[in-house]
Amino acid sequence: MTEAPPAPLHIEIDGRPVADPATLAALTSGYGHYTAMQVRDGRVQGLGLHLERLDRATRELFGQGLDGNRVRSLLAGALEAAGRRDAAARVYVHEGIRTVVTVREPFTPDPAPQSLKSVGYQRPAAHIKHLGGFGQRFHGDAARRAGFDDALLTAPDGEIAEGAVTNIAFWDGTSVIWPSAPCLTGITMSLLEARLPSVRRRVTLADLPDLRAAFVTNARGVAPVRRIDDVTFEVDGTLMARVGAALAAAPWDALEPGAER
């Protein structure tokens, strides 16, 4: 007996049927990845790193690559449609290689010193900027309710990995130290690591009193860290100026092919 084909997926939102249930199901499945960037005058710092991240994760999750020129075109088109040259933009890739671009007001970097609460949590498949960040949001919100700015993710033995939505770096007076525990290698982290004297090594909560300074990085920029749990750090103005100058030296790449200068 021939089996009947499965009934088509039916989804409603607030009592209204969705026009394309298959696409909505893919977008809400929680299985996918993304990258986030700041756009200024139609240009992005580390654009090649963003495109490489998207292609690499798409190959790992879905078994095929993602064309960088298509991503650039989608981004440029979304910015034009939104009437923006400056923006905070994200590119999401979902199952079936459905690519979603979001554009919103650009973020203004907040240089205020941060306080972090350590939590025993590490992101699964930490090397991928994947969807489904429930744990990060849960621990970040709990840290803020406890009077901190965000959470710092650690292994059960206290090894430091990354912030809930940031990379973290430490300063020993000679080198910038990036924790070697599994984490997402952020684009801002990559730009700075190539432009500052940097090492990657194991860092634990027990090591914090012996370190001179710390800062966090993400797509919004860089901010110093003033406290992790009960350990306080002096904000090193000279260090932060050096970090800021290194980031400012990274070129801004045009989204439109052929618009480089």
Secondary structure, 3 states (H helix, E strand, C coil): CCCCCCCCCCCEECCEECCCHHHHHHHCCCCEEEEEEEEECCEEECHHHHHHHHHHHHHHHHCCCCCHHHHHHHHHHHHHHHCCCCEEEEEEEECCCEEEEEEECCCCCCCCCEEEEEEECCCCCCCCCECCCHHHHHHHHHHHHCCCCEEEEECCCCEEEEECCCEEEEECCCCEEEECCCCCCCHHHHHHHCCCCEEEECCEHHHHHHCCEEEEEECCEEEEEEEECCEECCCCHHHHHHHHHHHHCCCEEECCCCCCC
